[in-house]
Amino acid sequence: MIQAPEPNPPPVDARLDLVPTNPGVYLMKDASGSIIYVGKAVNLRNRLRSYFTANPQGNAKVLAMISHIADFSFIVTSSELEALLLEATLIKQHQPHYNILLRDDKGYPYIRITMNELYPRIVKAFRVGDDKNEGARYYGPYLSGDLYRALSVLRTLFPTKTCKRVFPRDIGKERPCLNYHIGRCIGPCRGDVPAESYRAVMESICQFLEGKYSPILFDMRQKMEAAADNLKFEEASLWRDRLAALERLMENQLAVSSQDSDRDVIGIARNGTETCIQKLEIRDGRMVSSAAFFFPEEQDDDPELLAAFLLQYYPNAARIPGEILLAAEPAGCDGLEDYLKTLRKGRCQLHVPKRGDAHKLILLANENAAQSLRRHTMLGGHGQTALQEAIRELAQVTGAAQGIHRIEAIDISHTGGQDMAASLVVFMDGKPANQQYRQFKIKTLEAPDDYAAMREVLRRRLARLPDEPFGSRPDLILVDGGIGQVHAAQTVLSEFDLEIPVAGMVKDDRHRTRGLALPSGAVLELRQRLEEQGAENLGLLRLLTAIQDEAHRFARKLNQSMAKKRTIRMSLENIPGVGPAKRRLLLKEFLTIKAVSEATLDELNTVKGLGSAVADAVYRHFHGEVS
């Protein structure tokens, strides 16, 4: 039973003595009485005491939550499993500020098949509804484009109704439409199609959406052969085309497992500003669906985040498979497993694979999460309005009086002082303009000097301002680094007599985008503002994170390419008699160092211009002797 707050509650220590040691759920409240956090515990008293010690432990979010607690209440349950079920219900009901919340589900539609009706319909839905308990089936969630493609494929493979007639109300009222005459609908509107026949088509569609292709292939092949045997060649050709379309689809789908098993794979990626959880659906060994969910970076570790995701996502999931692969073990794994078994009404195993094919699936999910997060961040999240507001704020804090349309960002990358490279990335109206990116090899330096490298790159860029293919004049220049890099950029702008706002993107000690260094020497502490004021202040930090990460990625790409070429050059030029010209001859002939190392002496002697002495030296270098 929830205990109502008392008008003048006694000291916390005295109240904690009255809390039982049973499992249960506790609710933290602020001074207004609003619920700000819901949690579960195996031992309520011990858990609550951990919040009210002289030196409570936890990350910044937990400590911030503790500082806002004015009261608490609790509900005793009979088991940890019951506490899990109740926690999920209360989080959904109250949406507490300090719980990890799955907010993005509205963006991912489902396919809903109303198998609870005599004549099922295929419709789009944004929620798994209560009719699931009555027999309706839900598939997804899908990205909008994926859902459109899935529906298109369904209409190609199966004779489905696409008109707005309602059955059985409209049976026999109108003549069949064109889809019936071209074989794309079995025509239940005629009145001579039993409901069982129509439902059989819908069952096949459900099998298809569940990735169970083998029985569909078998059924299509049988119908094609039966039609051919009965000399119904037009009908046979129709089934042949559907069979071929399904086989092409199967070829294009990624086969990710040698086992014909059903499992979900959950990966995770972070960029210091936001976190992405990616769910891959594997059905009969093939990936049939994927969805990404985004959370503000709130310093919750992976086990807590994954536990919150499982707790909030699967109660409303279209299907729960018998196995869920995870990138890390979620907090309270055993209790969560029991919870999912209860939801599924059957076996459900949580597994963190460390090797083999299952581990490769986790790596695939993590890579998809990283790519989804990169796209999400660079496109400014889901809201165009939030992106525009971030650009307006950026213009205000950097003094861009005319507003910001084009942002150019510069990053310097090198490996131990060698292979110095730089990138210039361009964002137009807050979104990346990839075709206008540029890379620079640093030409004037022999020793590492980030300030000098920054000046060189900016001089080379500004010298091309009149060059239209290189891009128009930027409204803002961002440099990777602090006030030193900002002053280096200002020096070059003065040389060109240009007044373009400039600022530096600074990182914290965890290599996350932290804020903006301004020419005045002040630093706009965006990450601190986010931690203190919440996710509603994410816009500008998200934009800067996207720009800084993209500039670093693009500079690193050239740096790695230069390092690879230098390694190849040094590897071959260490062989007596091989200089740049001979190296080029060898790589032109064999393409890779590995191929050179595997070449026979006769093959090396056939390289025109190499010479037998150098051929012998190359062979000895890799083989130790001349045969």
KEVOZA-653581 format. One record per residue (C-alpha): residue in one letter; x, y, z. Coordinates in nm, 3 decimals. Example, Ala and Ser with C-alpha at 12.3 -4.5 7.8 and 13.67 -1.06 7.14 Angstrom:
BEGIN
A/1.230/-0.450/0.780
S/1.367/-0.106/0.714
***
This chain:
BEGIN
M/0.000/0.000/0.000
I/0.131/0.349/-0.089
Q/0.180/0.552/0.225
A/0.061/0.910/0.191
P/0.306/1.182/0.294
E/0.247/1.321/0.639
P/0.180/1.694/0.688
N/0.493/1.731/0.901
P/0.702/1.422/0.834
P/0.940/1.311/1.110
P/1.317/1.309/1.048
V/1.427/1.083/0.766
D/1.625/0.849/0.994
A/1.318/0.786/1.209
R/1.104/0.718/0.902
L/1.362/0.481/0.757
D/1.343/0.269/1.071
L/0.977/0.206/0.986
V/1.048/0.092/0.630
P/1.024/-0.289/0.599
T/1.302/-0.506/0.460
N/1.066/-0.664/0.204
P/1.100/-0.626/-0.173
G/0.904/-0.340/-0.323
V/0.892/-0.015/-0.515
Y/0.979/0.330/-0.379
L/0.874/0.672/-0.508
M/1.088/0.982/-0.455
K/0.906/1.316/-0.445
D/1.012/1.679/-0.463
A/0.886/1.972/-0.255
S/0.573/2.004/-0.470
G/0.482/1.640/-0.416
S/0.561/1.540/-0.774
I/0.716/1.197/-0.827
I/1.067/1.249/-0.961
Y/1.199/0.892/-0.946
V/1.061/0.538/-0.926
G/1.286/0.248/-0.827
K/1.262/-0.112/-0.712
A/1.450/-0.291/-0.437
V/1.490/-0.640/-0.296
N/1.530/-0.476/0.045
L/1.343/-0.146/0.066
R/1.502/-0.025/0.390
N/1.861/-0.083/0.275
R/1.801/0.078/-0.061
L/1.637/0.389/0.084
R/1.911/0.425/0.348
S/2.170/0.435/0.068
Y/2.013/0.761/-0.056
F/2.012/0.936/0.280
T/2.366/0.874/0.411
A/2.600/1.164/0.486
N/2.797/1.090/0.168
P/2.564/0.924/-0.083
Q/2.729/0.749/-0.379
G/2.627/0.785/-0.741
N/2.680/0.971/-1.065
A/2.587/1.334/-1.123
K/2.227/1.250/-1.213
V/2.174/1.042/-0.896
L/2.326/1.314/-0.676
A/2.110/1.578/-0.845
M/1.801/1.364/-0.783
I/1.893/1.318/-0.416
S/1.927/1.694/-0.373
H/1.564/1.739/-0.485
I/1.408/1.470/-0.261
A/1.164/1.620/-0.012
D/0.964/1.307/0.065
F/0.929/0.942/-0.029
S/0.673/0.664/-0.021
F/0.685/0.296/-0.098
I/0.483/-0.008/-0.197
V/0.562/-0.351/-0.053
T/0.542/-0.644/-0.297
S/0.551/-1.018/-0.246
S/0.853/-1.076/-0.474
E/1.121/-0.905/-0.681
L/0.931/-1.002/-0.998
E/0.617/-0.829/-0.874
A/0.832/-0.523/-0.793
L/0.962/-0.521/-1.151
L/0.611/-0.535/-1.295
L/0.494/-0.255/-1.067
E/0.801/-0.040/-1.137
A/0.737/-0.061/-1.512
T/0.372/0.038/-1.463
L/0.453/0.336/-1.237
I/0.729/0.468/-1.466
K/0.487/0.456/-1.759
Q/0.216/0.624/-1.552
H/0.419/0.905/-1.391
Q/0.707/0.959/-1.640
P/0.946/1.065/-1.359
H/1.213/1.318/-1.450
Y/1.509/1.118/-1.317
N/1.418/0.779/-1.465
I/1.566/0.673/-1.797
L/1.264/0.713/-2.022
L/1.191/0.557/-2.357
R/1.047/0.867/-2.522
D/1.100/0.793/-2.892
D/0.846/0.519/-2.960
K/0.605/0.758/-3.135
G/0.853/0.788/-3.421
Y/0.841/0.420/-3.510
P/0.522/0.282/-3.668
Y/0.402/-0.079/-3.658
I/0.213/-0.296/-3.904
R/-0.110/-0.406/-3.737
I/-0.303/-0.706/-3.869
T/-0.646/-0.732/-3.712
M/-0.660/-1.112/-3.680
N/-0.920/-1.052/-3.406
E/-1.167/-0.963/-3.685
L/-1.343/-1.209/-3.918
Y/-1.191/-1.034/-4.223
P/-0.855/-0.901/-4.100
R/-0.718/-0.568/-4.217
I/-0.359/-0.446/-4.260
V/-0.317/-0.101/-4.105
K/-0.044/0.128/-3.976
A/-0.026/0.188/-3.600
F/0.194/0.396/-3.370
R/0.120/0.195/-3.058
V/0.070/-0.169/-2.966
G/-0.296/-0.150/-2.863
D/-0.510/-0.343/-2.619
D/-0.655/-0.546/-2.908
K/-0.330/-0.746/-2.903
N/-0.482/-0.942/-2.614
E/-0.785/-1.016/-2.838
G/-0.578/-1.159/-3.124
A/-0.452/-0.859/-3.324
R/-0.090/-0.895/-3.431
Y/0.170/-0.620/-3.443
Y/0.499/-0.620/-3.632
G/0.781/-0.370/-3.600
P/0.857/-0.104/-3.506
Y/0.981/0.009/-3.845
L/1.142/0.325/-3.972
S/0.883/0.499/-4.188
G/1.064/0.413/-4.512
D/1.105/0.050/-4.407
L/0.734/0.023/-4.328
Y/0.642/0.161/-4.671
R/0.875/-0.091/-4.840
A/0.737/-0.377/-4.627
L/0.379/-0.293/-4.730
S/0.484/-0.269/-5.097
V/0.645/-0.612/-5.080
L/0.335/-0.758/-4.912
R/0.115/-0.636/-5.197
T/0.356/-0.785/-5.451
L/0.369/-1.127/-5.287
F/0.016/-1.174/-5.153
P/-0.332/-1.106/-5.296
T/-0.431/-0.847/-5.034
K/-0.726/-0.610/-5.013
T/-0.625/-0.244/-5.051
C/-0.969/-0.085/-5.096
K/-1.169/0.082/-4.817
R/-1.459/-0.164/-4.822
V/-1.555/-0.301/-4.482
F/-1.632/-0.672/-4.455
P/-1.868/-0.843/-4.407
R/-2.080/-0.523/-4.433
D/-1.991/-0.447/-4.799
I/-1.987/-0.802/-4.938
G/-2.188/-0.823/-5.263
K/-2.266/-0.450/-5.280
E/-2.025/-0.361/-5.562
R/-1.840/-0.534/-5.842
P/-1.481/-0.640/-5.775
C/-1.216/-0.379/-5.854
L/-0.925/-0.405/-6.098
N/-0.697/-0.567/-5.837
Y/-0.918/-0.876/-5.838
H/-0.905/-0.907/-6.216
I/-0.524/-0.884/-6.228
G/-0.480/-1.135/-5.945
R/-0.375/-0.892/-5.669
C/-0.680/-0.960/-5.449
I/-0.884/-1.277/-5.398
G/-1.203/-1.069/-5.410
P/-1.386/-1.126/-5.082
C/-1.626/-0.850/-5.190
R/-1.787/-1.095/-5.440
G/-1.939/-1.299/-5.162
D/-1.810/-1.639/-5.277
V/-1.477/-1.631/-5.088
P/-1.504/-1.804/-4.748
A/-1.368/-1.610/-4.453
E/-1.133/-1.905/-4.392
S/-0.970/-1.858/-4.735
Y/-0.923/-1.487/-4.674
R/-0.777/-1.551/-4.327
A/-0.537/-1.809/-4.476
V/-0.386/-1.532/-4.689
M/-0.351/-1.316/-4.379
E/-0.182/-1.602/-4.192
S/0.071/-1.624/-4.475
I/0.132/-1.250/-4.443
C/0.190/-1.294/-4.068
Q/0.438/-1.573/-4.141
F/0.617/-1.346/-4.385
L/0.643/-1.062/-4.132
E/0.777/-1.311/-3.877
G/1.050/-1.414/-4.123
K/0.912/-1.768/-4.167
Y/0.968/-1.797/-4.540
S/1.008/-2.174/-4.582
P/0.636/-2.266/-4.547
I/0.541/-1.974/-4.776
L/0.788/-2.090/-5.043
F/0.657/-2.446/-5.016
D/0.294/-2.330/-5.046
M/0.365/-2.103/-5.345
R/0.557/-2.376/-5.526
Q/0.273/-2.625/-5.470
K/0.013/-2.381/-5.603
M/0.227/-2.301/-5.907
E/0.273/-2.670/-5.990
A/-0.095/-2.749/-5.932
A/-0.204/-2.467/-6.163
A/0.040/-2.586/-6.431
D/-0.085/-2.947/-6.399
N/-0.442/-2.823/-6.449
L/-0.330/-2.623/-6.755
K/-0.406/-2.291/-6.579
F/-0.094/-2.132/-6.718
E/-0.190/-1.771/-6.641
E/-0.243/-1.858/-6.274
A/0.078/-2.062/-6.271
S/0.276/-1.768/-6.408
L/0.129/-1.546/-6.135
W/0.255/-1.785/-5.862
R/0.588/-1.817/-6.042
D/0.637/-1.440/-6.034
R/0.548/-1.424/-5.663
L/0.784/-1.711/-5.588
A/1.067/-1.538/-5.775
A/0.997/-1.208/-5.593
L/1.016/-1.380/-5.252
E/1.340/-1.558/-5.345
R/1.494/-1.227/-5.459
L/1.391/-1.069/-5.129
M/1.555/-1.352/-4.935
E/1.876/-1.308/-5.135
N/1.882/-0.936/-5.049
Q/1.815/-0.989/-4.678
L/2.124/-1.023/-4.462
A/2.169/-1.380/-4.343
V/2.337/-1.330/-4.005
S/2.311/-1.672/-3.843
S/2.356/-2.030/-3.953
Q/2.084/-2.125/-3.705
D/1.719/-2.077/-3.800
S/1.659/-1.910/-3.465
D/1.453/-1.611/-3.350
R/1.636/-1.359/-3.135
D/1.666/-0.986/-3.073
V/2.012/-0.830/-3.064
I/2.060/-0.510/-2.867
G/2.365/-0.291/-2.922
I/2.464/0.040/-2.770
A/2.670/0.343/-2.874
R/2.752/0.675/-2.707
N/2.902/1.000/-2.830
G/2.923/1.185/-2.498
T/2.608/1.384/-2.566
E/2.353/1.118/-2.652
T/2.322/0.742/-2.636
C/2.169/0.510/-2.896
I/2.025/0.166/-2.833
Q/1.983/-0.034/-3.154
K/1.755/-0.338/-3.170
L/1.801/-0.588/-3.453
E/1.532/-0.850/-3.508
I/1.666/-1.186/-3.629
R/1.401/-1.429/-3.752
D/1.491/-1.769/-3.900
G/1.854/-1.655/-3.910
R/1.782/-1.341/-4.116
M/1.769/-0.978/-4.010
V/1.413/-0.865/-4.077
S/1.389/-0.537/-3.886
S/1.592/-0.273/-3.706
A/1.504/0.024/-3.487
A/1.708/0.283/-3.298
F/1.619/0.463/-2.974
F/1.797/0.772/-2.847
F/1.853/0.901/-2.495
P/2.033/1.208/-2.359
E/2.372/1.114/-2.213
E/2.303/1.117/-1.840
Q/2.607/0.922/-1.712
D/2.406/0.606/-1.651
D/2.626/0.309/-1.722
D/2.538/0.045/-1.982
P/2.387/-0.212/-1.737
E/2.141/0.045/-1.596
L/2.048/0.180/-1.939
L/1.992/-0.166/-2.086
A/1.783/-0.271/-1.786
A/1.564/0.039/-1.825
F/1.525/-0.030/-2.198
L/1.420/-0.393/-2.143
L/1.181/-0.290/-1.867
Q/1.009/-0.021/-2.075
Y/1.027/-0.156/-2.431
Y/0.917/-0.517/-2.406
P/0.584/-0.478/-2.221
N/0.454/-0.311/-2.541
A/0.667/-0.501/-2.793
A/0.494/-0.671/-3.085
R/0.679/-0.995/-3.012
I/0.925/-1.117/-2.750
P/1.168/-1.382/-2.884
G/1.306/-1.671/-2.686
E/1.654/-1.517/-2.672
I/1.779/-1.160/-2.641
L/2.149/-1.092/-2.702
L/2.292/-0.790/-2.519
A/2.612/-0.588/-2.542
A/2.642/-0.591/-2.160
E/2.466/-0.765/-1.875
P/2.175/-0.548/-1.757
A/2.137/-0.454/-1.393
G/1.921/-0.711/-1.214
C/1.958/-0.961/-1.499
D/1.793/-1.259/-1.324
G/1.488/-1.058/-1.221
L/1.455/-0.913/-1.572
E/1.471/-1.262/-1.722
D/1.184/-1.375/-1.497
Y/0.992/-1.059/-1.591
L/1.032/-1.125/-1.965
K/0.932/-1.490/-1.921
T/0.614/-1.367/-1.754
L/0.541/-1.128/-2.042
R/0.616/-1.389/-2.306
K/0.444/-1.671/-2.119
G/0.740/-1.889/-2.206
R/1.119/-1.915/-2.211
C/1.320/-1.595/-2.264
Q/1.696/-1.597/-2.209
L/1.916/-1.289/-2.172
H/2.265/-1.364/-2.302
V/2.588/-1.160/-2.332
P/2.797/-1.354/-2.586
K/3.175/-1.324/-2.569
R/3.271/-1.525/-2.879
G/3.139/-1.697/-3.189
D/2.856/-1.599/-3.425
A/2.644/-1.454/-3.144
H/2.926/-1.215/-3.048
K/2.953/-1.108/-3.415
L/2.584/-1.015/-3.399
I/2.655/-0.791/-3.100
L/2.937/-0.622/-3.293
L/2.695/-0.571/-3.583
A/2.434/-0.419/-3.351
N/2.694/-0.189/-3.191
E/2.813/-0.074/-3.535
N/2.454/-0.004/-3.642
A/2.400/0.188/-3.318
A/2.711/0.399/-3.385
Q/2.596/0.476/-3.741
S/2.241/0.556/-3.629
L/2.374/0.789/-3.359
R/2.602/0.965/-3.608
R/2.311/1.024/-3.849
H/2.078/1.131/-3.567
T/2.330/1.378/-3.425
M/2.429/1.528/-3.759
L/2.066/1.577/-3.857
G/1.993/1.757/-3.531
G/1.785/1.484/-3.369
H/1.421/1.453/-3.472
G/1.324/1.820/-3.451
Q/1.394/2.080/-3.720
T/1.268/2.353/-3.485
A/1.523/2.253/-3.219
L/1.803/2.265/-3.479
Q/1.701/2.613/-3.594
E/1.691/2.731/-3.234
A/2.041/2.589/-3.177
I/2.171/2.779/-3.481
R/2.010/3.100/-3.356
E/2.173/3.054/-3.015
L/2.509/2.982/-3.178
A/2.481/3.301/-3.382
Q/2.399/3.497/-3.068
V/2.687/3.369/-2.854
T/2.947/3.401/-3.133
G/2.836/3.748/-3.244
A/2.730/3.645/-3.596
A/2.513/3.949/-3.649
Q/2.384/3.843/-3.991
G/2.287/3.497/-3.870
I/2.451/3.166/-3.958
H/2.395/2.975/-4.281
R/2.737/2.821/-4.349
I/2.964/2.683/-4.074
E/3.318/2.567/-4.150
A/3.509/2.363/-3.891
I/3.881/2.276/-3.890
D/4.053/1.988/-3.709
I/4.421/1.887/-3.704
S/4.526/1.522/-3.679
H/4.870/1.359/-3.658
T/5.034/1.040/-3.532
G/5.316/1.117/-3.291
G/5.400/1.429/-3.487
Q/5.402/1.247/-3.821
D/5.147/1.237/-4.104
M/5.000/1.576/-4.014
A/4.661/1.618/-4.176
A/4.367/1.853/-4.142
S/4.002/1.856/-4.231
L/3.758/2.128/-4.318
V/3.397/2.019/-4.284
V/3.099/2.229/-4.385
F/2.754/2.242/-4.227
M/2.478/2.429/-4.412
D/2.181/2.532/-4.193
G/2.306/2.289/-3.931
K/2.336/1.986/-4.160
P/2.650/1.837/-4.319
A/2.733/1.934/-4.677
N/2.961/1.638/-4.752
Q/3.040/1.739/-5.109
Q/3.208/2.056/-4.980
Y/3.439/1.884/-4.728
R/3.812/1.932/-4.788
Q/4.128/1.759/-4.660
F/4.475/1.915/-4.628
K/4.820/1.767/-4.594
I/5.030/1.999/-4.378
K/5.318/2.115/-4.600
T/5.518/2.371/-4.403
L/5.593/2.187/-4.077
E/5.846/1.921/-3.986
A/5.761/1.911/-3.614
P/5.411/1.900/-3.464
D/5.262/2.243/-3.396
D/4.883/2.252/-3.389
Y/4.868/2.632/-3.386
A/5.095/2.665/-3.689
A/4.907/2.388/-3.867
M/4.578/2.567/-3.798
R/4.719/2.890/-3.943
E/4.845/2.710/-4.256
V/4.511/2.543/-4.324
L/4.312/2.861/-4.270
R/4.545/3.060/-4.497
R/4.503/2.801/-4.773
R/4.126/2.805/-4.723
L/4.087/3.183/-4.722
A/4.306/3.217/-5.029
R/4.033/3.021/-5.212
L/3.743/3.243/-5.105
P/3.693/3.377/-5.462
D/3.704/3.017/-5.591
E/3.334/2.930/-5.626
P/3.374/2.547/-5.647
F/3.557/2.561/-5.311
G/3.250/2.709/-5.144
S/3.116/3.049/-5.041
R/3.237/3.262/-4.752
P/3.159/3.104/-4.411
D/2.938/3.280/-4.159
L/3.124/3.113/-3.871
I/3.458/2.933/-3.836
L/3.490/2.671/-3.564
V/3.828/2.528/-3.468
D/3.895/2.216/-3.267
G/4.054/2.337/-2.945
G/4.056/2.618/-2.695
I/4.149/2.984/-2.685
G/4.495/2.921/-2.834
Q/4.347/2.780/-3.155
V/4.091/3.062/-3.161
H/4.368/3.328/-3.144
A/4.564/3.145/-3.416
A/4.259/3.162/-3.642
Q/4.201/3.530/-3.560
T/4.561/3.610/-3.661
V/4.500/3.469/-4.009
L/4.166/3.646/-4.043
S/4.344/3.974/-3.964
E/4.602/3.903/-4.238
F/4.317/3.874/-4.489
D/4.136/4.174/-4.338
L/3.825/3.962/-4.279
E/3.571/3.985/-4.000
I/3.432/3.635/-3.962
P/3.323/3.512/-3.619
V/3.542/3.232/-3.481
A/3.510/3.004/-3.178
G/3.675/2.689/-3.044
M/3.510/2.355/-2.969
V/3.654/2.226/-2.640
K/3.631/1.877/-2.489
D/3.624/1.756/-2.131
D/3.859/1.501/-1.973
R/3.640/1.219/-2.111
H/3.687/1.350/-2.468
R/3.324/1.464/-2.493
T/3.230/1.796/-2.648
R/3.211/2.029/-2.349
G/3.142/2.377/-2.474
L/3.253/2.673/-2.682
A/3.568/2.881/-2.632
L/3.501/3.244/-2.727
P/3.754/3.509/-2.839
S/3.703/3.690/-2.508
G/3.863/3.393/-2.331
A/3.534/3.281/-2.176
V/3.408/2.926/-2.223
L/3.036/2.863/-2.271
E/2.994/2.551/-2.054
L/2.719/2.368/-2.245
R/2.770/2.026/-2.087
Q/2.749/2.171/-1.737
R/2.427/2.348/-1.838
L/2.286/2.022/-1.971
E/2.366/1.836/-1.648
E/2.216/2.110/-1.433
Q/1.909/2.201/-1.638
G/1.820/1.881/-1.825
A/1.777/1.751/-2.179
E/1.576/2.053/-2.296
N/1.913/2.232/-2.327
L/2.059/1.968/-2.558
G/2.020/2.147/-2.895
L/2.340/2.352/-2.919
L/2.555/2.085/-2.754
R/2.420/1.825/-2.999
L/2.504/2.051/-3.295
L/2.859/2.117/-3.173
T/2.911/1.747/-3.099
A/2.807/1.660/-3.454
I/3.041/1.921/-3.604
Q/3.340/1.835/-3.382
D/3.303/1.459/-3.428
E/3.268/1.495/-3.806
A/3.573/1.722/-3.833
H/3.778/1.479/-3.625
R/3.657/1.176/-3.826
F/3.742/1.338/-4.159
A/4.087/1.456/-4.047
R/4.162/1.116/-3.896
K/4.068/0.949/-4.225
L/4.342/1.136/-4.414
N/4.590/1.088/-4.129
Q/4.537/0.711/-4.135
S/4.571/0.700/-4.513
M/4.901/0.891/-4.494
A/5.029/0.663/-4.215
K/4.942/0.353/-4.418
K/5.126/0.482/-4.725
R/5.429/0.574/-4.514
T/5.436/0.224/-4.365
I/5.425/0.069/-4.712
R/5.695/0.304/-4.836
M/5.925/0.236/-4.540
S/5.866/-0.139/-4.555
L/5.983/-0.170/-4.915
E/6.245/0.105/-4.911
N/6.425/-0.072/-4.625
I/6.526/-0.337/-4.880
P/6.876/-0.270/-5.025
G/6.847/-0.131/-5.377
V/6.480/-0.033/-5.346
G/6.408/0.338/-5.358
P/6.092/0.529/-5.448
A/6.111/0.436/-5.817
K/6.163/0.062/-5.755
R/5.891/0.068/-5.487
R/5.646/0.211/-5.739
L/5.740/-0.058/-5.992
L/5.677/-0.334/-5.740
L/5.340/-0.196/-5.624
K/5.230/-0.130/-5.981
E/5.299/-0.494/-6.066
F/5.180/-0.669/-5.747
L/4.944/-0.403/-5.594
T/5.011/-0.494/-5.227
I/5.310/-0.567/-5.002
K/5.157/-0.907/-4.923
A/5.157/-0.996/-5.293
V/5.520/-0.878/-5.322
S/5.617/-1.095/-5.023
E/5.453/-1.400/-5.182
A/5.604/-1.352/-5.528
T/5.851/-1.610/-5.657
L/6.197/-1.511/-5.772
D/6.095/-1.577/-6.132
E/5.794/-1.348/-6.094
L/6.012/-1.072/-5.945
N/6.261/-1.106/-6.232
T/5.981/-1.045/-6.483
V/5.916/-0.694/-6.345
K/6.044/-0.465/-6.616
G/6.304/-0.217/-6.489
L/6.358/-0.390/-6.151
G/6.679/-0.579/-6.234
S/6.793/-0.921/-6.116
A/7.005/-0.790/-5.826
V/6.711/-0.601/-5.676
A/6.481/-0.898/-5.744
D/6.723/-1.119/-5.547
A/6.735/-0.866/-5.263
V/6.354/-0.843/-5.246
Y/6.320/-1.222/-5.244
R/6.586/-1.262/-4.971
H/6.416/-0.992/-4.761
F/6.094/-1.194/-4.744
H/6.223/-1.552/-4.773
G/6.575/-1.548/-4.628
E/6.747/-1.721/-4.922
V/6.746/-1.746/-5.299
S/6.642/-2.088/-5.426
***
